[in-house]
Amino acid sequence: MSRARTVAAIFTLTLFLSLTAAALASADEMPHFIKGGKEVTEKLPAKGKINSFFIKVPKLEYKILCEGIDNAVDIGPKWKTELDIDFTKCTIYNLAGVEVPNCKVREPIEVDLDGQLVYKAGKKGEEIYDVFYGAGGKTFKGIFFILEIEGTCPIAGEIPVKGSAVGLPTPKKPKEETEVLKVNFAGEAMPSHEYENFSNSLVETAGAMTFAGQPAFLEGEVTFELEGKAKFGAE
C-alpha cells in the first residue's frame, strides 16, 4: 500500500472512531427517569394535577385562563412523559385581567403531548428540563394543539398553537427523588434552547410557541405523583 493510501486509511479510521465516540457520548448525555435509584424501563401510570393554566399572547393582548383540568400521565420508560390533558372552564382576558366580552373558547381544549427529559445545555450532570412537543413527533412548525375561539373576538375560528414548551421540574438536580414532581411553565421567562426531538430525530428550538403567528407562552404548574406515592426523579 502506498504511503498516500496508508495516510488516507488512517485518517478515515480516525474520523470513524471520532464520530462513533461522539455518538456514544451524545447517547450517554440523555437523562432518564429513576425510581429507587434505578432507571425506569416501563411506563409508570401517574396522577396529574393542574390548579390553573394560562396561555398568554402579549401582542394580541390575550390571556386564556383554564381552571377545569382532567389529565392522564405516564412516566417513562427512560426519558419519556406522555401527557393527555382536557382543559375546561376557560375564559379569555386582556392582559389587564379584564374578561373579553362575547369571546369564548370551545371546550374541551384537548392537548396530547410527548415529553422528553433533557439536560439544560445538553451535557450530562446539568439541571434537568422536560421538553413537551405535540404528540406523535410533530416538528416545531407542527401543531402543538388547536384552540377554537367563538364570538366577536379580534381573532376567531380554529387557531393552531404551534411549537413546544419547556417545563422546569422540581427537583431538577440529577438523582434527587420525590413523591410529587412539580413541572413549572414560566411564561416569558421560559428558557429556549436547541434539542433533538427524540421522536423524529430532528434538532428543534424548544420553548418557542406561536398563536395565530404571534409569540405565545404557557404559565402554570403540573404535578406528577406515582401510584402508592413512590419516590421518583431523574438523572
N, C-alpha and C positions, 0 to 999 in steps of 0.2 A: 504494500500500500504506500502510495506516495505521501510525502510529508504534508502536502496541502490537504489530502483526503483525511489523514490522521488528525490534523488540527480541526477540520470540519466535523469529524465524527466526535471528537472530544467536546467541541462546542455544542453540538446537538445534544449529546448525553447530559452535559452540564445544564443546558437550558431545560431539558425534560425533567431532570431531578429538581431543579429550582421551582418549576411550575407545579410539580407534584407536591413538594414541600409546602408551597404557598397554598395549594388547595386544601391540604390536610390541616394547615394552621387555620384557614378560614373556617373549615368544618368544625374545628375544635372551639372556635370563638362564637359559638351559639349557645346561649343559656337554655336551661330546661327546668321544668317544674320538679320539685323534690317533695317527698313525704317521708318523714322519719329519716332524713339524710340520704334517701335513695331516690334515684331517678324515677319519675312517673312514666310507666311504659304502656299504660292503657287509659282509656277515658275514665275520668272520675266525675260522676254527677255532683253538682254543687248547687247550693241555693244562692240565688242572686237577689240583691236588694238595691233599689234606687229610690231615694227620697224625692228628688226633683231633678229636672234636667232642662237645660236651656240650649236652644240653637240660636246663635247671635249673628246677625248680618249687619255690621255697622254702617256700610254705605247705603243700605236700603232702610236704615233705621228700624229694623225688625228685631224682635226678640221673642221667640216662641218658647213658652214655658209649658212643660208636660208634667203633670203631677200623678197621674194614674199609670202605673207601670206593671206589666206582667212579663217576667223574663225567665228563660231557662239557660243554664250554663253547663258546659262540660269543660273540665280542666284536663289538659294533656290529650294524647301522650306527648312526651318530650316538651316542645316549646309551644304547643297549640292551645288556643282557647276558642271555643265556639259559643257565640252569644246570640240568642234569639229573643228579641225584645218587641213587645207590642205597647206603644205609647198611647195613652188616652188622657182625657181631661186636659186638653191642650188649649192654650189661649195665646193670641198674638198681641204683643205690647209694642209700643215705641220704646226707644232707648231711655226715655224718662220714666218708664214704668207705667204709662197710661195705656189702658186697653184700646186697641184699634177697633172702632165700631164697624159693624157689618162685614167682618173679616174673620173667617173661621177655617180651621184645619179639619179635613175629613179624617175621621178616626176609624179604626186604629192606624197609627203610623207603624208599619211593620219594618223592622230593621234586623237583618241577619248579617252577622259579622264573623269573620275569621280573624282571630288574634294570634300574634306570634311574639314571643319574648325576644328582645334584642339587648345587647349591651349599648350603653349611651352613645359611644362613638365607634362601636364595632370591635372593641377589644376586651378579651376575657378579664374578669375581675372588676369591671366598671359597674356603676349603678345599672340596674335593670329596668327597662321600659317594656310596655306592652303596646304593640302597634296593631291597630284594627283596620282591616280592609273589608270591602264588600265581599260577602261570601262567594266562594267559587273561583277565587284567584283573579278577580277583576282588577284591571290595571288602574293606575292613578286617574286616567281620563274616564274610567268606567263609573257606573253609578254606585254610590255608597248606599243611598236609599232614595225614595221618592216621597215628596210632600204633595198632597192635593189640597190647594187653597181655594176656598169658595167665597163668594160675596163680592162687594165692591172694593176689593183691595187694590193697591197700586200694581201688584203683580198677583195674578190668579192662574189657576189651572194646575197641571201636573208639573211640579218643579223638581228637577233632578238635583240632588245633593251629591256632588262628586268629590273624590279624593280619599283621604284616610285620616285617622285620628291617632294621636299618641296618648296613651294612658300612663300616668305616673303612679306606680304601685307603692304601697307602704305595707310591709318593709320593702326596701328597694336594694338593700345590700345582699350580695350573694351569700347563700347558706342560712340566712335568717328565716325562721319559720313562725307561723302564727295561725290561730284558729280562724281569724277573719282577715282576709286580704282586701285592702282598700285600693281602688284604682281611680285616680282623680283626673278629670279632664279640665285643663286650666285656662280655657279661653284663649285670648291673645297671647298669653304667656306660654302657650303650648310650644314645646321645642320642635324644631323641624330639622330633619337630617335625611340623608340618603341611605336606604337599607335595601337589601334584596328581599323581595316578596317571595317567600319560600313556596307559595302555592303556584307561582308561574315562572319563577327563576328570573324575574325582571328586577332591575335596580330602579327604585322609585323614590321620589321625595315623600317622606312620611310626615304627617302633621299639617298638611295643606289641604283645605277644603274650599269648595265654591258652592254658592246658592244662586241660581239664575246667573251664573258667570261672575258673581261678586264674592270676595273673600268671606268665609263663614267660619264660625268657631263653636266648639262644644264646651259647655260648662256644666259640671256635675260630678257626682261620685257614685261609683258602683262598688258594692261589696260582695265578695265571694266567700262562701262557707261550705266546707265539705260535710257530707253526712257524718253524724257522730262527733262533729266538732274536732275532727283530727287536724293536727297542725300540718301546715304545708308551706312551701315557699319556692324559691328558685335559686339556681346557681349557674 
